[in-house]
Amino acid sequence: IAVEWYRRAADQGSANAQHSLGECYYDGQGVEQNYNLAVEWYRRSADQGHANAQYSLGYSYSIGKGVEQNYEIAVEWYRRAADQGSANAQHSLGECYHDGQGVEQNYNLAVEWYRRAADQGDADAQYSLGFCYHYGLGVEQNYEIAVEWYRHAADQDNAKGQCGLGNCYSNGHGVEQNYDLAVEWYRRAADQGNAIAQFKLGLCYSNGQGVEQSYEVAVEWYRR
């Protein structure tokens, strides 16, 4: 029923409805999944300046669903949405600069866009900004600031942020080394399916750090 109303409004030019209809086709909700039609409706909405649709269209180009993969065009649409304040687009644009996809690699610009999104509370961007501070990419290396951003992300249940925080406790980066807390954060991320955290948790059991040594439990986590 929702799809019917979205379609009526979309046909009358509603950018919100066009984007929502695109999402329905992308996710296969109420209609048969169809990435080509999703992109078609994203584009109609994006051409009207709808920021979320511009982000969705950029993402479609980035992963090549419904269109041929093209990082340069993805960047164009991310930038339009990012300039309107879309945190998702700002983070994605930062990733493009970080990885050199569709633009020349530039860690300084990656950090700039990560920060804009992170300041809006975007958990993925908070993790990415923490990562840059942790490893000195585009900013001066600072473990304490890395921990702050990891924690912001982790507190929002972001698995990468939780794993990053676990690494900091395990290595004593920006915090006092504490294997018990490392295990706690690794476990939270591992329970969400984060493969790196599952491996790190396995190491903790293998080495008896923060938990009683158990090769059997270690193998369980490695196997996941």
C-alpha positions, 0 to 999 in steps of 0.5 A: 500500500505504501508503494502505491502512495509513493508512486502516486506522489512520485508521478506528481513530482514529489522528490521525497516520494521518488526517493522512497520509491527508489528505496522500495525497489532497492530493498525489494519492499512491496515490489520485486527488487530491481536496482535499475528502477531504484536508480531511475527513481533516485535520479529523478529525485536527485535531479530535484536536489534531494540530498538523500537521493543524491547520496543513494545515487552516488552509492549505487555508482560506487558499488555498481548496482543498477548502473555500471560502477563509476567512482568519478560519478559517485564522487559527483553525487556524494559531493552534491549531497555532502554540500547539503549537509548529508552526513552519509555523503560526507563520510562516503566522500571522505572514504573516496579521498581516503582510498583514492577512488574517483579522486586523487588520494588525499588524507587531509581532505578525507579527514575534513569530510570525516570530521564534518560527518562525525560532528553530526554524530555519524558513527561510521565517520567517528570511527574513520576519524578515530582511525586517522588519528590512530595512524596519523593519516591526514592529521598528526598521530594522537592516540588520545583523540583516536580513543575519544572518536572510537568511543563516540562510535562504540557508544553508538554500537558501531562494531568498528569503533568497538574493535578500535577501542579494544585495540587501544586497550590491548596495546595501551594506546591513548589509555592505560593497557587493560586486557579486561576492557580490551576483551569487553570491547572485542566481544561487543564487536565480535557479537555483531559479526566483526571478523577482526574483533572475532580474530582478536578475541580468539587471540585473547583466549589463546594467550590468556589475556583478559580471559582464562586461557582456552584454546578451545574457545580461541578456535571457536572465535577463529572459526567464526 
